[in-house]
């Protein structure tokens, strides 16, 4: 299975106290099936860390290319939320959502845990340096760490995901800190990933192209694919 395609939409957020059960049911039964029925969406993964101080939930949607995340079909859904979506959306807190172009990946299959590591570029040449040869050696080196099953490196394309829609309007106004690049590190077990995520961060910083490092570590709580939706239809 894995994250197929050339791009992904990465989302982090919290849910208001008392609303998490409704959110999980909505996300599993309606929201992810709706998204994975949109042309170009390939895989969706819900991430969960109930003990996190911030960003208890995350979602990764893999797409054919970054333009999927501002396609007419996707914007039509964003501008016409269902009644259940309209009920859930006000409970979102600390919402961060950015489309990314995937520039390198390594590994096969799906891990049961995922670390997300957000970076800023260390200078004007950060993106070009990654694209011109540093990205693939970096993800290959991270894949070799114990407990790591797959690695994906994306470069943020905030201009794609910053389009205002009806769903934007029904969520509370938020101003979360963005990022320039993000590593998605999938682990064959959460303990194994915990043991290796610091080394993965260090390998990224050692390129000299990335700085900072905001780490979140999650269990993969639910996965759905476009093939699942075709089978259901």
C-alpha positions in Angstrom: 0.0 0.0 0.0 2.1 2.9 1.2 1.7 6.6 0.5 1.3 6.6 -3.3 1.6 9.6 -5.6 3.7 12.7 -5.7 2.3 14.8 -3.0 0.6 14.7 0.4 -1.6 17.0 2.5 -0.4 17.1 6.1 -2.8 18.1 8.9 -2.3 18.5 12.7 -4.9 19.6 15.2 -6.6 19.2 18.5 -10.3 18.6 19.3 -12.2 20.3 22.0 -12.8 18.4 25.2 -15.9 16.2 25.0 -16.0 16.2 21.2 -13.3 13.6 20.4 -15.6 10.6 20.2 -17.9 12.4 17.7 -14.8 13.5 15.7 -13.4 9.9 15.4 -16.7 8.5 14.3 -17.2 11.3 11.7 -13.6 11.0 10.5 -13.8 7.2 10.1 -17.4 6.8 8.8 -17.9 9.9 6.6 -14.9 12.3 6.2 -12.1 10.0 5.1 -14.5 8.0 2.7 -15.6 11.3 1.2 -12.0 12.5 0.7 -10.8 9.2 -0.7 -13.6 9.3 -3.3 -12.2 12.5 -4.8 -10.2 12.0 -8.0 -6.5 12.1 -7.3 -6.7 11.2 -3.6 -4.9 7.9 -3.0 -4.4 7.2 0.7 -5.6 8.6 4.0 -4.1 8.0 7.4 -5.5 9.2 10.7 -2.8 9.7 13.4 -3.4 9.8 17.1 -1.4 10.5 20.2 -3.8 10.9 23.2 -1.0 12.0 25.5 0.3 14.8 23.3 0.3 18.3 24.9 -0.5 19.7 21.4 -1.6 18.2 18.1 -3.3 15.1 19.5 -4.6 14.3 16.0 -3.0 14.3 12.6 -4.1 13.2 9.1 -2.0 12.5 6.0 -3.7 12.4 2.6 -1.5 11.2 -0.3 -2.4 12.5 -3.7 -1.3 12.0 -7.3 0.2 15.5 -7.4 0.0 18.7 -5.3 -2.7 20.2 -7.6 -5.1 17.6 -6.3 -5.3 19.6 -3.2 -6.9 22.6 -4.9 -8.7 20.7 -7.7 -12.3 21.7 -8.6 -13.6 18.4 -7.2 -11.8 18.9 -3.8 -12.8 22.6 -3.6 -16.4 21.6 -4.3 -16.4 19.4 -1.2 -14.7 22.1 0.9 -17.3 24.6 -0.1 -20.3 22.3 0.5 -19.7 20.6 3.9 -22.1 18.0 5.1 -24.3 18.5 8.1 -22.0 16.2 10.2 -18.9 18.2 9.0 -20.6 21.4 10.0 -21.3 20.0 13.4 -17.7 18.7 14.0 -15.7 21.6 12.4 -16.2 24.1 15.3 -14.5 21.6 17.7 -11.2 21.8 15.9 -8.3 23.6 17.7 -4.7 24.5 16.8 -5.4 23.5 13.2 -2.4 23.3 10.8 -2.9 22.1 7.2 -0.3 22.4 4.4 0.0 20.7 1.1 3.4 19.2 0.3 5.2 18.0 -2.8 7.0 14.8 -2.1 10.5 15.1 -3.3 12.0 11.8 -1.9 10.8 8.5 -0.4 12.2 5.2 0.7 10.7 2.0 2.0 7.7 -0.1 1.3 4.3 -0.7 2.9 2.8 1.0 5.9 4.1 1.4 9.5 1.9 1.2 12.6 3.4 4.4 13.9 4.4 7.7 12.3 6.7 10.5 13.4 6.2 13.9 11.7 9.2 16.3 11.8 8.7 19.8 10.6 11.6 22.0 9.6 12.5 25.5 8.3 15.0 25.9 5.5 18.4 27.1 6.9 18.8 29.6 4.0 17.7 30.6 0.6 19.2 27.4 -0.9 17.5 24.9 1.3 14.9 23.7 -1.2 17.3 23.7 -4.2 19.9 21.8 -2.1 17.5 19.1 -1.2 16.2 18.8 -4.8 19.7 18.8 -6.3 20.9 15.7 -4.5 20.5 15.8 -0.7 16.9 14.5 -0.4 17.2 10.9 -1.5 20.4 10.2 0.5 18.7 11.6 3.6 15.6 9.4 3.4 17.8 6.4 2.5 19.9 7.0 5.6 16.8 7.4 7.8 15.3 4.2 6.4 18.4 2.3 7.6 17.7 3.2 11.2 16.3 0.4 13.4 12.5 0.3 13.5 11.9 2.5 10.5 9.7 1.1 7.7 9.3 4.0 5.3 10.3 7.6 4.9 8.8 10.5 2.9 10.2 14.0 2.5 7.9 16.8 1.4 8.4 20.5 0.7 5.5 22.8 1.7 3.3 24.4 -0.9 1.2 26.6 1.4 -0.2 28.5 -1.6 -2.0 25.4 -2.6 -3.7 24.7 0.7 -4.3 28.3 1.8 -7.4 28.8 -0.4 -10.3 29.9 1.9 -13.4 27.8 1.7 -16.6 27.3 3.6 -14.9 24.7 5.8 -12.3 27.3 6.7 -15.1 29.7 7.7 -16.8 27.3 10.1 -13.6 26.4 11.9 -12.4 28.9 14.6 -9.8 31.3 13.3 -6.3 29.9 13.9 -2.7 31.1 13.2 -0.5 28.0 13.6 3.2 28.3 12.7 3.9 26.8 9.3 7.0 25.0 8.0 9.2 24.6 4.9 9.7 20.9 4.8 8.5 17.8 6.7 9.7 14.3 7.2 7.1 11.5 7.6 8.9 8.6 9.3 6.9 5.4 9.5 7.8 2.8 12.1 7.2 -0.9 12.4 6.4 -0.3 16.1 6.0 2.8 18.2 8.8 1.9 20.7 11.2 1.3 17.8 10.3 4.6 16.2 10.7 6.4 19.6 14.2 5.0 19.8 15.2 6.2 16.3 13.3 9.5 15.7 16.0 11.6 17.4 18.6 10.2 15.1 16.3 10.9 12.1 16.1 14.5 13.2 19.9 14.7 13.6 20.5 13.3 10.1 18.2 15.9 8.6 19.9 18.8 10.5 23.3 17.5 9.4 22.5 18.3 5.8 22.9 21.9 6.7 19.8 22.7 4.7 17.2 22.3 7.4 16.9 23.9 10.8 14.5 23.7 13.8 12.7 20.4 14.3 9.2 20.0 15.6 8.5 16.4 16.3 5.2 14.7 16.8 4.9 10.9 17.3 1.7 9.1 16.6 0.0 5.7 16.3 -1.6 5.2 12.9 -5.2 4.8 14.0 -7.0 4.3 10.7 -6.0 4.0 7.0 -8.2 4.1 3.9 -7.3 4.1 0.2 -9.0 5.0 -3.1 -9.0 1.3 -3.9 -11.1 0.6 -0.8 -13.6 3.2 -2.0 -13.7 1.7 -5.5 -14.4 -1.7 -3.9 -17.2 -0.2 -1.8 -18.8 1.3 -4.8 
